[in-house]
Amino acid sequence: MTDKFQNVRVPGSNDSVYKDECLYSFDNPESETGLYICMSTFRGIGKNHLDRHCKANPGKNVFLHLLRKRLPVPIDPTAEPKQVTKLAIGIEGGFDVNSSSRFTFDEKYSIYIHPNQTIPYPDETNQLPEQVKRSAEAIIKADSAFLKEEQSLMNATWNGEFRQTTKHTQTLKQLDNGRRIPPSGWKCEKCDLTDNLWLNLTDGAILCGRKFFDGTGGNNHAAEHYYNTRYPLAVKLGTITAKGADVYSYDEDDMVEDPNLGIHLSHWGINMIKMEKTDKSMADLEIALNKKFGEASMIEESNSKLQPVYGGGYTGMRNLGNSCYMNSVMQVLFSLKDFQDKYYTQRNFYFDNAKDPARDFNAQTAKLADGLLSGVYSKQPAAEIDVSLQEPSGIRPQMFRSLIGRNHPDFSTKQQQDAAEFLEYYIEQVHNHCQKDPSPDRNFDPSTSFQFELEERIYYPETEQVRYLKREETMFRLNVTLGAARNMHDVLQYNKTLEDLEKQGVRTNDLAVVRPIIPLIESISEWAAPEEIKGYKLPQSDRQTTISKTQKFVNFPDYLVVQLKKYAFNSDWTPKKLDVSMEIPDELDLNSLRATGFQHGENLMPNGKFLSNFFSLFDKIVA
Protein backbone atom coordinates (compact mmCIF):
# COMPACT_ATOMS: atom_id res chain seq x y z
CA MET A 1 0.00 0.00 0.00
CA THR A 2 2.91 2.36 0.65
CA ASP A 3 3.65 2.71 -3.09
CA LYS A 4 0.16 4.13 -3.63
CA PHE A 5 0.99 7.04 -1.36
CA GLN A 6 4.52 7.80 -2.50
CA ASN A 7 3.56 11.17 -4.01
CA VAL A 8 1.46 12.38 -1.07
CA ARG A 9 2.77 15.66 0.38
CA VAL A 10 2.03 17.78 3.43
CA PRO A 11 1.02 21.29 2.30
CA GLY A 12 3.34 24.06 3.40
CA SER A 13 2.67 27.74 4.02
CA ASN A 14 3.42 28.60 0.37
CA ASP A 15 1.05 25.98 -1.08
CA SER A 16 -2.39 27.01 -2.34
CA VAL A 17 -4.99 24.50 -1.16
CA TYR A 18 -8.04 24.57 -3.44
CA LYS A 19 -10.56 22.96 -1.11
CA ASP A 20 -13.55 25.19 -1.91
CA GLU A 21 -14.18 24.38 -5.55
CA CYS A 22 -13.13 22.26 -8.54
CA LEU A 23 -10.61 23.81 -10.93
CA TYR A 24 -12.64 22.70 -13.97
CA SER A 25 -16.22 23.03 -12.72
CA PHE A 26 -18.24 24.61 -9.93
CA ASP A 27 -18.50 21.38 -7.97
CA ASN A 28 -17.75 22.06 -4.32
CA PRO A 29 -17.97 20.25 -0.96
CA GLU A 30 -21.75 20.88 -0.90
CA SER A 31 -22.29 19.28 -4.31
CA GLU A 32 -23.97 15.89 -4.40
CA THR A 33 -20.64 14.10 -4.93
CA GLY A 34 -18.53 16.53 -2.88
CA LEU A 35 -15.01 17.68 -3.74
CA TYR A 36 -11.77 15.70 -4.11
CA ILE A 37 -8.56 17.48 -3.03
CA CYS A 38 -5.42 16.01 -4.57
CA MET A 39 -2.96 15.18 -1.78
CA SER A 40 -0.01 15.90 -4.08
CA THR A 41 -1.00 19.09 -5.94
CA PHE A 42 -3.72 20.28 -3.49
CA ARG A 43 -6.04 21.01 -6.38
CA GLY A 44 -9.78 20.63 -5.87
CA ILE A 45 -11.34 18.28 -8.43
CA GLY A 46 -14.99 17.41 -9.09
CA LYS A 47 -15.88 13.77 -9.57
CA ASN A 48 -16.43 14.12 -13.33
CA HIS A 49 -12.89 15.51 -13.78
CA LEU A 50 -10.91 12.94 -11.75
CA ASP A 51 -9.86 11.04 -14.87
CA ARG A 52 -8.64 14.26 -16.49
CA HIS A 53 -6.58 15.23 -13.44
CA CYS A 54 -4.97 11.80 -13.05
CA LYS A 55 -4.13 11.62 -16.75
CA ALA A 56 -2.45 15.04 -16.60
CA ASN A 57 -0.68 14.20 -13.31
CA PRO A 58 0.51 10.56 -13.43
CA GLY A 59 0.97 8.95 -10.02
CA LYS A 60 -0.96 11.70 -8.22
CA ASN A 61 -4.23 9.88 -7.72
CA VAL A 62 -4.74 10.06 -3.94
CA PHE A 63 -7.42 12.50 -2.76
CA LEU A 64 -8.96 13.77 0.42
CA HIS A 65 -12.69 13.58 -0.28
CA LEU A 66 -14.78 16.29 1.41
CA LEU A 67 -18.57 16.10 1.61
CA ARG A 68 -20.41 18.93 3.37
CA LYS A 69 -24.08 19.05 4.40
CA ARG A 70 -26.13 21.84 5.96
CA LEU A 71 -27.84 21.38 9.32
CA PRO A 72 -30.49 23.76 10.69
CA VAL A 73 -29.78 26.07 13.64
CA PRO A 74 -32.39 27.90 15.75
CA ILE A 75 -33.07 31.58 15.01
CA ASP A 76 -32.79 34.16 17.81
CA PRO A 77 -35.94 36.31 17.46
CA THR A 78 -34.51 38.99 19.77
CA ALA A 79 -31.38 39.66 17.69
CA GLU A 80 -31.36 43.11 16.09
CA PRO A 81 -30.43 43.38 12.41
CA LYS A 82 -27.21 45.16 11.51
CA GLN A 83 -27.56 48.75 10.34
CA VAL A 84 -26.60 49.30 6.68
CA THR A 85 -24.45 52.42 6.30
CA LYS A 86 -22.62 51.84 3.01
CA LEU A 87 -23.67 51.22 -0.57
CA ALA A 88 -21.75 47.96 -0.75
CA ILE A 89 -22.25 44.22 -0.50
CA GLY A 90 -20.18 41.77 1.53
CA ILE A 91 -18.09 44.33 3.45
CA GLU A 92 -18.45 45.94 6.87
CA GLY A 93 -21.37 48.38 6.91
CA GLY A 94 -22.76 47.06 3.63
CA PHE A 95 -25.55 44.62 2.87
CA ASP A 96 -24.77 41.24 4.47
CA VAL A 97 -25.73 38.45 2.10
CA ASN A 98 -25.37 35.94 4.95
CA SER A 99 -27.30 37.90 7.59
CA SER A 100 -30.13 35.37 7.77
CA SER A 101 -27.98 32.23 8.05
CA ARG A 102 -30.04 29.44 9.59
CA PHE A 103 -27.66 26.52 9.24
CA THR A 104 -24.33 25.07 10.23
CA PHE A 105 -22.15 22.55 8.40
CA ASP A 106 -21.50 18.86 8.95
CA GLU A 107 -18.38 17.63 7.14
CA LYS A 108 -17.38 14.06 6.33
CA TYR A 109 -13.97 12.99 5.02
CA SER A 110 -12.44 9.95 3.36
CA ILE A 111 -9.25 9.05 1.52
CA TYR A 112 -9.98 8.17 -2.08
CA ILE A 113 -7.50 6.36 -4.33
CA HIS A 114 -8.56 6.69 -7.95
CA PRO A 115 -10.21 4.84 -9.57
CA ASN A 116 -11.96 2.66 -7.03
CA GLN A 117 -10.68 2.60 -3.42
CA THR A 118 -12.15 4.56 -0.48
CA ILE A 119 -10.81 4.58 3.10
CA PRO A 120 -12.98 6.33 5.75
CA TYR A 121 -11.15 9.16 7.54
CA PRO A 122 -10.40 9.44 10.41
CA ASP A 123 -12.26 6.23 11.32
CA GLU A 124 -9.73 3.86 9.70
CA THR A 125 -6.48 5.77 10.05
CA ASN A 126 -4.70 2.57 11.07
CA GLN A 127 -4.64 1.65 7.36
CA LEU A 128 -2.83 4.85 6.42
CA PRO A 129 0.87 5.76 6.49
CA GLU A 130 1.85 8.63 8.80
CA GLN A 131 2.57 10.90 5.82
CA VAL A 132 -1.02 10.54 4.59
CA LYS A 133 -2.44 11.30 8.05
CA ARG A 134 -0.34 14.43 8.36
CA SER A 135 -1.28 15.52 4.84
CA ALA A 136 -5.01 15.08 5.53
CA GLU A 137 -4.79 16.98 8.82
CA ALA A 138 -2.86 19.83 7.20
CA ILE A 139 -5.31 20.11 4.29
CA ILE A 140 -8.27 20.26 6.69
CA LYS A 141 -6.60 22.94 8.83
CA ALA A 142 -5.13 24.98 5.96
CA ASP A 143 -6.63 28.26 4.87
CA SER A 144 -8.15 27.68 1.46
CA ALA A 145 -6.75 29.40 -1.61
CA PHE A 146 -10.05 31.30 -1.83
CA LEU A 147 -9.75 32.55 1.75
CA LYS A 148 -6.22 33.79 1.11
CA GLU A 149 -7.47 35.53 -2.01
CA GLU A 150 -10.33 37.15 -0.09
CA GLN A 151 -7.91 38.43 2.54
CA SER A 152 -5.75 39.87 -0.20
CA LEU A 153 -8.75 41.53 -1.84
CA MET A 154 -9.89 43.04 1.44
CA ASN A 155 -6.43 44.43 2.07
CA ALA A 156 -6.52 45.99 -1.36
CA THR A 157 -10.03 47.30 -0.74
CA TRP A 158 -9.22 49.08 2.49
CA ASN A 159 -5.57 49.93 2.28
CA GLY A 160 -4.94 50.49 -1.40
CA GLU A 161 -1.47 51.30 -2.61
CA PHE A 162 0.66 52.93 0.12
CA ARG A 163 1.94 56.35 -0.94
CA GLN A 164 4.29 58.71 0.83
CA THR A 165 3.11 62.21 1.73
CA THR A 166 4.64 64.74 -0.64
CA LYS A 167 7.14 67.21 0.77
CA HIS A 168 5.33 69.99 -1.12
CA THR A 169 1.99 69.74 0.70
CA GLN A 170 2.68 72.77 2.94
CA THR A 171 4.88 74.81 0.62
CA LEU A 172 3.38 74.41 -2.86
CA LYS A 173 3.35 77.68 -4.77
CA GLN A 174 0.11 78.42 -6.70
CA LEU A 175 -0.08 81.27 -9.20
CA ASP A 176 -2.95 83.75 -9.21
CA ASN A 177 -3.43 83.76 -12.96
CA GLY A 178 -7.22 83.78 -13.01
CA ARG A 179 -7.63 80.25 -14.33
CA ARG A 180 -10.70 78.18 -13.45
CA ILE A 181 -10.87 74.53 -14.52
CA PRO A 182 -14.20 73.37 -16.01
CA PRO A 183 -15.60 69.93 -15.01
CA SER A 184 -15.31 68.54 -18.55
CA GLY A 185 -14.10 69.27 -22.08
CA TRP A 186 -10.39 69.12 -21.23
CA LYS A 187 -7.70 69.02 -23.91
CA CYS A 188 -3.92 69.09 -23.73
CA GLU A 189 -2.69 72.63 -24.22
CA LYS A 190 0.12 71.48 -26.53
CA CYS A 191 -1.62 68.80 -28.59
CA ASP A 192 -5.11 67.45 -29.32
CA LEU A 193 -5.22 64.63 -26.75
CA THR A 194 -8.33 64.55 -24.58
CA ASP A 195 -7.43 61.70 -22.22
CA ASN A 196 -4.57 60.87 -19.84
CA LEU A 197 -4.51 64.56 -18.87
CA TRP A 198 -2.78 66.09 -15.83
CA LEU A 199 -3.50 69.38 -14.10
CA ASN A 200 -0.38 71.15 -12.82
CA LEU A 201 -1.29 72.41 -9.35
CA THR A 202 1.03 75.44 -9.53
CA ASP A 203 -0.09 77.17 -12.74
CA GLY A 204 -3.24 75.24 -13.75
CA ALA A 205 -1.79 73.96 -17.03
CA ILE A 206 -3.59 70.91 -18.47
CA LEU A 207 -1.16 68.65 -20.31
CA CYS A 208 -0.95 65.05 -21.46
CA GLY A 209 0.95 62.29 -19.64
CA ARG A 210 3.91 60.17 -20.58
CA LYS A 211 4.26 58.13 -23.75
CA PHE A 212 4.40 54.40 -22.97
CA PHE A 213 6.96 51.98 -24.33
CA ASP A 214 4.52 50.67 -26.94
CA GLY A 215 3.80 54.13 -28.31
CA THR A 216 0.44 54.61 -26.59
CA GLY A 217 -0.35 57.05 -23.79
CA GLY A 218 0.43 60.76 -24.01
CA ASN A 219 3.07 62.92 -25.65
CA ASN A 220 5.10 63.71 -22.48
CA HIS A 221 3.87 67.31 -22.40
CA ALA A 222 3.16 67.31 -18.63
CA ALA A 223 6.67 66.05 -17.89
CA GLU A 224 8.23 68.53 -20.32
CA HIS A 225 6.30 71.32 -18.59
CA TYR A 226 7.89 70.35 -15.27
CA TYR A 227 11.38 70.33 -16.78
CA ASN A 228 10.79 73.87 -18.10
CA THR A 229 9.09 75.33 -15.01
CA ARG A 230 10.02 73.06 -12.09
CA TYR A 231 6.40 73.13 -10.90
CA PRO A 232 6.39 69.74 -9.12
CA LEU A 233 2.84 68.46 -8.47
CA ALA A 234 0.20 67.37 -10.98
CA VAL A 235 -3.17 65.66 -10.46
CA LYS A 236 -4.71 63.38 -13.03
CA LEU A 237 -8.03 64.72 -14.29
CA GLY A 238 -10.82 62.20 -14.10
CA THR A 239 -9.52 60.59 -10.89
CA ILE A 240 -10.61 63.35 -8.50
CA THR A 241 -13.17 62.21 -5.93
CA ALA A 242 -14.18 63.31 -2.46
CA LYS A 243 -11.61 60.84 -1.09
CA GLY A 244 -8.62 62.00 -3.10
CA ALA A 245 -7.01 61.65 -6.52
CA ASP A 246 -3.92 60.44 -8.35
CA VAL A 247 -1.17 62.96 -7.58
CA TYR A 248 2.30 62.72 -9.10
CA SER A 249 5.40 64.52 -7.82
CA TYR A 250 7.94 65.00 -10.60
CA ASP A 251 10.89 65.86 -8.39
CA GLU A 252 10.04 63.01 -6.00
CA ASP A 253 9.49 60.76 -9.05
CA ASP A 254 6.52 58.91 -7.54
CA MET A 255 2.79 58.89 -6.91
CA VAL A 256 2.21 60.73 -3.62
CA GLU A 257 -0.43 61.69 -1.06
CA ASP A 258 -1.24 65.40 -0.77
CA PRO A 259 -3.10 66.05 2.52
CA ASN A 260 -3.86 69.59 1.31
CA LEU A 261 -5.18 68.45 -2.05
CA GLY A 262 -8.59 69.99 -1.33
CA ILE A 263 -7.02 73.42 -0.80
CA HIS A 264 -4.81 73.09 -3.84
CA LEU A 265 -7.76 72.08 -6.04
CA SER A 266 -10.03 74.82 -4.73
CA HIS A 267 -7.48 77.36 -6.00
CA TRP A 268 -8.55 76.29 -9.50
CA GLY A 269 -12.28 76.28 -8.73
CA ILE A 270 -12.54 72.58 -7.91
CA ASN A 271 -14.26 72.06 -4.56
CA MET A 272 -15.06 68.35 -4.52
CA ILE A 273 -12.47 67.53 -1.89
CA LYS A 274 -13.48 70.08 0.73
CA MET A 275 -17.27 69.76 0.28
CA GLU A 276 -19.22 69.39 3.52
CA LYS A 277 -22.20 67.05 3.60
CA THR A 278 -25.39 69.13 3.75
CA ASP A 279 -27.90 66.75 2.17
CA LYS A 280 -28.30 63.10 1.29
CA SER A 281 -25.75 61.87 -1.19
CA MET A 282 -26.62 59.56 -4.09
CA ALA A 283 -25.20 56.68 -2.02
CA ASP A 284 -27.51 57.58 0.89
CA LEU A 285 -30.50 57.68 -1.41
CA GLU A 286 -29.68 54.34 -3.05
CA ILE A 287 -29.13 52.67 0.35
CA ALA A 288 -32.50 53.91 1.56
CA LEU A 289 -34.12 52.73 -1.65
CA ASN A 290 -32.55 49.28 -1.42
CA LYS A 291 -33.58 48.99 2.23
CA LYS A 292 -37.17 49.80 1.36
CA PHE A 293 -37.70 47.74 -1.74
CA GLY A 294 -34.89 45.19 -1.79
CA GLU A 295 -32.75 44.34 -4.76
CA ALA A 296 -35.25 41.90 -6.25
CA SER A 297 -38.16 44.36 -6.31
CA MET A 298 -36.10 46.83 -8.33
CA ILE A 299 -36.19 44.52 -11.34
CA GLU A 300 -39.75 43.24 -10.99
CA GLU A 301 -42.65 44.54 -13.04
CA SER A 302 -44.60 46.80 -10.64
CA ASN A 303 -43.41 44.68 -7.69
CA SER A 304 -45.15 41.61 -9.10
CA LYS A 305 -43.79 38.20 -8.16
CA LEU A 306 -41.51 36.79 -10.85
CA GLN A 307 -41.25 33.06 -11.43
CA PRO A 308 -37.71 31.63 -11.29
CA VAL A 309 -36.53 29.61 -14.28
CA TYR A 310 -33.93 26.84 -14.34
CA GLY A 311 -31.68 25.02 -16.77
CA GLY A 312 -28.93 25.82 -19.26
CA GLY A 313 -28.55 29.54 -19.88
CA TYR A 314 -30.53 30.40 -16.73
CA THR A 315 -27.78 30.02 -14.16
CA GLY A 316 -27.18 32.86 -11.72
CA MET A 317 -23.82 34.18 -10.51
CA ARG A 318 -23.48 34.88 -6.79
CA ASN A 319 -22.21 38.26 -5.64
CA LEU A 320 -18.65 38.12 -4.28
CA GLY A 321 -18.76 41.60 -2.76
CA ASN A 322 -19.41 44.37 -5.29
CA SER A 323 -18.91 42.00 -8.22
CA CYS A 324 -22.22 42.89 -9.93
CA TYR A 325 -20.36 44.70 -12.72
CA MET A 326 -18.45 41.52 -13.61
CA ASN A 327 -21.45 39.20 -13.25
CA SER A 328 -23.69 41.28 -15.51
CA VAL A 329 -21.03 41.55 -18.24
CA MET A 330 -20.28 37.82 -18.27
CA GLN A 331 -23.97 36.88 -18.34
CA VAL A 332 -24.44 39.05 -21.43
CA LEU A 333 -21.31 37.75 -23.18
CA PHE A 334 -22.31 34.11 -22.75
CA SER A 335 -25.73 34.77 -24.19
CA LEU A 336 -23.88 35.38 -27.49
CA LYS A 337 -23.23 32.49 -29.87
CA ASP A 338 -19.63 33.57 -30.58
CA PHE A 339 -18.61 33.19 -26.93
CA GLN A 340 -20.62 30.00 -26.52
CA ASP A 341 -18.89 28.41 -29.53
CA LYS A 342 -15.45 29.55 -28.41
CA TYR A 343 -15.49 28.55 -24.77
CA TYR A 344 -18.44 26.22 -24.09
CA THR A 345 -18.36 24.01 -27.17
CA GLN A 346 -14.55 23.76 -26.98
CA ARG A 347 -14.26 23.60 -23.17
CA ASN A 348 -12.65 20.16 -23.07
CA PHE A 349 -9.86 21.35 -25.37
CA TYR A 350 -9.01 24.20 -23.00
CA PHE A 351 -9.26 21.97 -19.92
CA ASP A 352 -6.92 19.38 -21.43
CA ASN A 353 -4.34 21.97 -22.50
CA ALA A 354 -4.19 23.86 -19.19
CA LYS A 355 -0.97 23.14 -17.29
CA ASP A 356 -2.11 25.24 -14.33
CA PRO A 357 -5.92 25.43 -14.62
CA ALA A 358 -6.39 27.94 -11.78
CA ARG A 359 -4.19 30.46 -13.61
CA ASP A 360 -5.14 29.61 -17.17
CA PHE A 361 -7.33 32.27 -18.80
CA ASN A 362 -8.94 29.96 -21.36
CA ALA A 363 -9.59 27.18 -18.84
CA GLN A 364 -11.25 29.51 -16.35
CA THR A 365 -13.33 31.19 -19.05
CA ALA A 366 -14.38 27.74 -20.32
CA LYS A 367 -15.22 26.75 -16.75
CA LEU A 368 -17.43 29.83 -16.40
CA ALA A 369 -19.10 29.03 -19.73
CA ASP A 370 -19.82 25.48 -18.56
CA GLY A 371 -21.22 26.75 -15.27
CA LEU A 372 -23.58 29.21 -16.97
CA LEU A 373 -24.70 27.10 -19.93
CA SER A 374 -24.72 23.44 -18.85
CA GLY A 375 -27.67 23.76 -16.48
CA VAL A 376 -25.91 21.61 -13.87
CA TYR A 377 -25.93 24.46 -11.36
CA SER A 378 -29.45 25.69 -12.08
CA LYS A 379 -31.83 23.05 -10.79
CA GLN A 380 -35.17 23.57 -9.11
CA PRO A 381 -34.80 22.97 -5.35
CA ALA A 382 -36.67 20.09 -3.75
CA ALA A 383 -40.00 21.35 -2.43
CA GLU A 384 -39.97 19.16 0.70
CA ILE A 385 -36.64 20.54 2.01
CA ASP A 386 -36.00 24.02 3.42
CA VAL A 387 -34.26 25.90 0.61
CA SER A 388 -31.71 27.34 3.07
CA LEU A 389 -30.53 23.80 3.83
CA GLN A 390 -29.89 22.92 0.18
CA GLU A 391 -26.82 23.68 -1.86
CA PRO A 392 -27.21 27.25 -3.17
CA SER A 393 -28.32 27.55 -6.77
CA GLY A 394 -26.04 29.36 -9.20
CA ILE A 395 -22.27 29.59 -9.32
CA ARG A 396 -19.67 31.48 -7.30
CA PRO A 397 -17.05 32.76 -9.82
CA GLN A 398 -14.27 33.32 -7.26
CA MET A 399 -11.52 31.62 -9.25
CA PHE A 400 -12.46 33.52 -12.41
CA ARG A 401 -12.47 36.88 -10.67
CA SER A 402 -9.16 36.19 -8.97
CA LEU A 403 -7.57 35.41 -12.31
CA ILE A 404 -9.07 38.21 -14.41
CA GLY A 405 -8.40 40.80 -11.72
CA ARG A 406 -4.84 39.72 -10.91
CA ASN A 407 -2.42 42.68 -11.07
CA HIS A 408 -5.18 45.07 -12.14
CA PRO A 409 -5.40 48.13 -9.84
CA ASP A 410 -9.22 48.21 -9.87
CA PHE A 411 -10.57 44.76 -10.70
CA SER A 412 -8.34 43.07 -8.12
CA THR A 413 -10.23 44.83 -5.29
CA LYS A 414 -13.70 44.37 -3.83
CA GLN A 415 -14.69 47.93 -4.66
CA GLN A 416 -17.45 48.83 -7.08
CA GLN A 417 -16.28 49.20 -10.66
CA ASP A 418 -17.66 50.33 -13.99
CA ALA A 419 -19.17 47.56 -16.12
CA ALA A 420 -18.18 49.24 -19.40
CA GLU A 421 -14.54 49.49 -18.29
CA PHE A 422 -14.56 45.83 -17.28
CA LEU A 423 -16.09 44.78 -20.61
CA GLU A 424 -13.39 46.63 -22.54
CA TYR A 425 -10.67 45.13 -20.36
CA TYR A 426 -12.06 41.60 -20.63
CA ILE A 427 -12.52 41.53 -24.41
CA GLU A 428 -8.97 42.89 -24.73
CA GLN A 429 -7.80 39.87 -22.72
CA VAL A 430 -9.85 37.57 -24.96
CA HIS A 431 -8.19 39.06 -28.02
CA ASN A 432 -4.67 38.75 -26.54
CA HIS A 433 -5.16 35.10 -25.64
CA CYS A 434 -6.69 34.28 -29.01
CA GLN A 435 -3.50 35.65 -30.57
CA LYS A 436 -1.01 33.69 -28.49
CA ASP A 437 -2.65 30.58 -26.96
CA PRO A 438 -3.39 27.17 -28.51
CA SER A 439 -6.89 27.01 -29.95
CA PRO A 440 -9.00 24.60 -32.03
CA ASP A 441 -9.45 27.44 -34.52
CA ARG A 442 -6.72 30.08 -34.53
CA ASN A 443 -8.78 32.39 -36.72
CA PHE A 444 -11.80 32.48 -34.41
CA ASP A 445 -11.70 35.48 -32.07
CA PRO A 446 -15.08 36.41 -30.50
CA SER A 447 -13.75 39.80 -29.35
CA THR A 448 -13.82 41.01 -32.96
CA SER A 449 -17.62 40.75 -32.97
CA PHE A 450 -17.72 44.09 -31.10
CA GLN A 451 -15.23 45.96 -33.27
CA PHE A 452 -16.27 48.70 -35.65
CA GLU A 453 -14.71 51.76 -37.25
CA LEU A 454 -15.86 55.36 -37.02
CA GLU A 455 -15.15 58.10 -39.54
CA GLU A 456 -14.61 61.66 -38.33
CA ARG A 457 -15.21 64.41 -40.86
CA ILE A 458 -13.54 67.68 -39.83
CA TYR A 459 -14.64 70.80 -41.63
CA TYR A 460 -12.51 73.99 -41.58
CA PRO A 461 -14.87 76.96 -42.21
CA GLU A 462 -12.01 79.43 -42.79
CA THR A 463 -10.78 77.52 -45.83
CA GLU A 464 -13.89 75.44 -46.70
CA GLN A 465 -11.72 72.32 -46.57
CA VAL A 466 -12.32 68.91 -45.00
CA ARG A 467 -10.21 66.27 -43.37
CA TYR A 468 -11.19 62.61 -42.77
CA LEU A 469 -9.94 60.54 -39.85
CA LYS A 470 -10.79 56.98 -38.78
CA ARG A 471 -10.65 55.26 -35.41
CA GLU A 472 -11.51 51.80 -34.11
CA GLU A 473 -14.07 51.37 -31.33
CA THR A 474 -15.80 48.60 -29.39
CA MET A 475 -18.58 50.70 -27.83
CA PHE A 476 -21.12 53.22 -29.06
CA ARG A 477 -20.83 55.91 -26.36
CA LEU A 478 -23.81 58.23 -25.95
CA ASN A 479 -24.60 61.12 -23.65
CA VAL A 480 -27.93 61.19 -21.83
CA THR A 481 -29.81 64.12 -23.37
CA LEU A 482 -31.92 65.40 -20.47
CA GLY A 483 -33.37 68.20 -22.58
CA ALA A 484 -34.99 65.62 -24.84
CA ALA A 485 -37.16 64.05 -22.12
CA ARG A 486 -40.69 63.62 -23.46
CA ASN A 487 -42.26 64.07 -20.01
CA MET A 488 -40.32 67.12 -18.83
CA HIS A 489 -43.48 68.91 -17.65
CA ASP A 490 -44.31 65.99 -15.32
CA VAL A 491 -40.72 65.85 -14.08
CA LEU A 492 -40.65 69.55 -13.20
CA GLN A 493 -43.97 69.23 -11.41
CA TYR A 494 -42.69 66.22 -9.43
CA ASN A 495 -39.51 68.06 -8.44
CA LYS A 496 -41.57 71.05 -7.27
CA THR A 497 -43.89 68.84 -5.22
CA LEU A 498 -40.94 66.99 -3.70
CA GLU A 499 -39.22 70.25 -2.76
CA ASP A 500 -42.39 71.65 -1.15
CA LEU A 501 -43.02 68.50 0.90
CA GLU A 502 -39.43 68.42 2.15
CA LYS A 503 -39.65 72.07 3.23
CA GLN A 504 -42.81 71.21 5.19
CA GLY A 505 -41.07 68.25 6.84
CA VAL A 506 -43.51 65.79 5.26
CA ARG A 507 -42.31 62.24 4.52
CA THR A 508 -41.97 61.65 0.78
CA ASN A 509 -41.48 57.86 0.75
CA ASP A 510 -44.94 57.27 -0.69
CA LEU A 511 -44.59 59.86 -3.44
CA ALA A 512 -44.36 58.09 -6.79
CA VAL A 513 -41.05 58.91 -8.47
CA VAL A 514 -41.27 60.63 -11.86
CA ARG A 515 -38.11 60.16 -13.90
CA PRO A 516 -37.29 61.82 -17.21
CA ILE A 517 -38.18 59.47 -20.06
CA ILE A 518 -35.62 59.91 -22.83
CA PRO A 519 -35.89 58.15 -26.20
CA LEU A 520 -32.59 56.53 -27.14
CA ILE A 521 -32.94 57.93 -30.64
CA GLU A 522 -32.55 61.44 -29.19
CA SER A 523 -29.16 60.57 -27.72
CA ILE A 524 -28.15 59.08 -31.06
CA SER A 525 -29.26 62.23 -32.87
CA GLU A 526 -27.15 64.38 -30.57
CA TRP A 527 -24.14 62.12 -31.22
CA ALA A 528 -24.62 62.43 -34.98
CA ALA A 529 -25.11 66.21 -35.00
CA PRO A 530 -22.17 68.45 -36.05
CA GLU A 531 -20.04 69.49 -33.07
CA GLU A 532 -18.31 72.86 -33.01
CA ILE A 533 -14.82 72.68 -31.50
CA LYS A 534 -13.03 75.87 -30.57
CA GLY A 535 -9.27 76.13 -30.14
CA TYR A 536 -8.55 73.19 -32.46
CA LYS A 537 -4.84 72.93 -33.27
CA LEU A 538 -4.27 72.46 -36.97
CA PRO A 539 -2.07 69.53 -38.07
CA GLN A 540 1.64 70.48 -38.31
CA SER A 541 0.86 74.10 -37.43
CA ASP A 542 0.66 76.14 -34.25
CA ARG A 543 -2.43 77.90 -35.50
CA GLN A 544 -5.72 77.32 -33.63
CA THR A 545 -9.15 77.73 -35.16
CA THR A 546 -12.78 76.69 -34.81
CA ILE A 547 -13.82 73.55 -36.67
CA SER A 548 -16.95 71.46 -37.14
CA LYS A 549 -16.77 67.71 -36.53
CA THR A 550 -19.26 65.00 -37.48
CA GLN A 551 -18.89 61.26 -37.06
CA LYS A 552 -20.41 58.24 -38.76
CA PHE A 553 -19.96 54.47 -38.96
CA VAL A 554 -17.56 53.06 -41.54
CA ASN A 555 -18.90 49.60 -40.69
CA PHE A 556 -21.13 47.97 -38.08
CA PRO A 557 -20.20 45.20 -35.62
CA ASP A 558 -22.02 41.91 -35.15
CA TYR A 559 -23.05 43.15 -31.70
CA LEU A 560 -23.28 46.88 -30.96
CA VAL A 561 -22.57 47.71 -27.31
CA VAL A 562 -24.18 51.01 -26.30
CA GLN A 563 -22.72 52.86 -23.30
CA LEU A 564 -24.93 55.55 -21.78
CA LYS A 565 -22.98 58.13 -19.81
CA LYS A 566 -25.24 58.63 -16.81
CA TYR A 567 -22.77 60.48 -14.60
CA ALA A 568 -22.24 64.22 -14.85
CA PHE A 569 -20.78 67.12 -12.89
CA ASN A 570 -22.25 70.42 -11.84
CA SER A 571 -20.30 73.60 -12.67
CA ASP A 572 -18.57 73.46 -9.26
CA TRP A 573 -17.51 69.80 -9.79
CA THR A 574 -20.23 68.44 -7.53
CA PRO A 575 -20.92 64.93 -8.92
CA LYS A 576 -24.42 63.81 -9.79
CA LYS A 577 -25.90 60.63 -11.17
CA LEU A 578 -28.61 61.08 -13.76
CA ASP A 579 -31.71 59.22 -12.58
CA VAL A 580 -33.50 58.70 -15.88
CA SER A 581 -35.48 56.10 -17.78
CA MET A 582 -34.27 55.38 -21.30
CA GLU A 583 -36.83 54.42 -23.94
CA ILE A 584 -35.24 51.67 -26.04
CA PRO A 585 -36.92 50.60 -29.30
CA ASP A 586 -37.14 46.94 -30.29
CA GLU A 587 -35.49 47.75 -33.60
CA LEU A 588 -32.97 50.46 -34.44
CA ASP A 589 -32.12 51.56 -37.97
CA LEU A 590 -28.67 53.20 -38.14
CA ASN A 591 -28.28 53.24 -41.91
CA SER A 592 -28.46 57.03 -41.94
CA LEU A 593 -25.25 57.02 -39.87
CA ARG A 594 -23.26 55.05 -42.42
CA ALA A 595 -20.14 56.94 -43.56
CA THR A 596 -19.81 57.91 -47.21
CA GLY A 597 -16.16 59.00 -47.23
CA PHE A 598 -14.71 61.79 -49.35
CA GLN A 599 -17.38 63.25 -51.62
CA HIS A 600 -17.16 64.78 -55.07
CA GLY A 601 -16.82 68.56 -54.79
CA GLU A 602 -15.14 68.52 -51.38
CA ASN A 603 -11.75 70.16 -50.93
CA LEU A 604 -9.31 68.08 -48.85
CA MET A 605 -7.18 69.84 -46.25
CA PRO A 606 -3.51 69.66 -47.28
CA ASN A 607 -0.77 68.94 -44.77
CA GLY A 608 2.94 69.43 -44.34
CA LYS A 609 4.81 72.47 -45.60
CA PHE A 610 1.96 73.63 -47.84
CA LEU A 611 -0.38 73.91 -44.86
CA SER A 612 2.11 75.96 -42.86
CA ASN A 613 2.75 78.29 -45.83
CA PHE A 614 -0.94 78.61 -46.50
CA PHE A 615 -1.73 79.99 -43.06
CA SER A 616 1.35 82.19 -43.06
CA LEU A 617 0.03 83.77 -46.25
CA PHE A 618 -3.50 83.91 -44.84
CA ASP A 619 -2.27 85.80 -41.74
CA LYS A 620 -0.48 88.38 -43.92
CA ILE A 621 -3.60 88.97 -46.01
CA VAL A 622 -5.74 89.46 -42.90
CA ALA A 623 -3.13 91.81 -41.36
Beta strands, then each sheet from edge to edge (+ up, - down):
strand 1: 35-38
strand 2: 44-45
strand 3: 62-72
strand 4: 103-113
strand 5: 117-121
strand 6: 197-200
strand 7: 206-208
strand 8: 233-236
strand 9: 247-249
strand 10: 254-256
strand 11: 452-460
strand 12: 465-473
strand 13: 476-479
strand 14: 517-519
strand 15: 531-537
strand 16: 544-553
strand 17: 562-565
strand 18: 567-569
strand 19: 575-577
strand 20: 581-583
sheet 1: 2+ 1- 3+ 4- 5+
sheet 2: 7+ 6- 8+ 9- 10+
sheet 3: 12+ 11- 16+ 15-
sheet 4: 13+ 17+
sheet 5: 14+ 20+
sheet 6: 18+ 19-
end
